[in-house]
Amino acid sequence: MMMLRYLRRLFGEFLEFAWQNKAWWIIPIVLVLFAVAALLTVGGAGAQFIYTLF
């Protein structure tokens, strides 16, 4: 639960930075990086169970 609160605060500060500095081009880059990180985390956790199937 603490981690979600931290990530929410971090994302909020990032949006505030982009709003103040008119850096709208950076938002899609960060969203893609977060998506890739989530896929790697989920994929890495699920990969260990594939070996037990074969």
C-alpha positions as CSV (number, residue, x, y, z in Angstrom):
1,M,0.0,0.0,0.0
2,M,2.9,2.4,0.8
3,M,4.4,1.7,-2.6
4,L,1.2,2.8,-4.4
5,R,1.1,6.0,-2.4
6,Y,4.7,6.7,-3.3
7,L,4.1,6.0,-7.0
8,R,1.0,8.2,-7.0
9,R,3.0,11.0,-5.4
10,L,5.8,10.5,-7.8
11,F,3.5,10.6,-10.8
12,G,1.8,13.7,-9.5
13,E,5.1,15.6,-9.1
14,F,6.0,14.5,-12.6
15,L,2.8,15.9,-14.0
16,E,3.3,19.1,-12.1
17,F,6.8,19.5,-13.5
18,A,5.5,18.9,-17.1
19,W,2.7,21.4,-16.5
20,Q,5.0,24.2,-15.2
21,N,7.7,23.7,-17.8
22,K,5.4,23.0,-20.8
23,A,7.2,19.7,-21.4
24,W,4.2,17.8,-22.7
25,W,6.4,15.7,-25.0
26,I,8.0,14.0,-22.0
27,I,4.7,12.5,-20.7
28,P,4.3,9.8,-23.4
29,I,7.9,8.8,-23.0
30,V,7.5,8.2,-19.2
31,L,4.2,6.4,-19.7
32,V,5.8,4.0,-22.2
33,L,8.7,3.4,-19.8
34,F,6.3,2.6,-16.9
35,A,4.4,0.2,-19.2
36,V,7.6,-1.6,-20.2
37,A,8.7,-1.8,-16.6
38,A,5.3,-3.3,-15.6
39,L,5.5,-5.8,-18.5
40,L,9.1,-6.9,-17.5
41,T,8.0,-7.3,-13.8
42,V,4.9,-9.4,-14.7
43,G,6.8,-11.3,-17.3
44,G,9.7,-12.0,-15.0
45,A,7.4,-13.3,-12.3
46,G,5.5,-15.5,-14.7
47,A,8.6,-16.9,-16.4
48,Q,9.6,-19.2,-13.6
49,F,6.4,-21.2,-13.8
50,I,6.8,-22.0,-17.5
51,Y,9.8,-24.3,-16.8
52,T,7.6,-26.5,-14.6
53,L,5.2,-27.1,-17.5
54,F,7.9,-28.6,-19.7
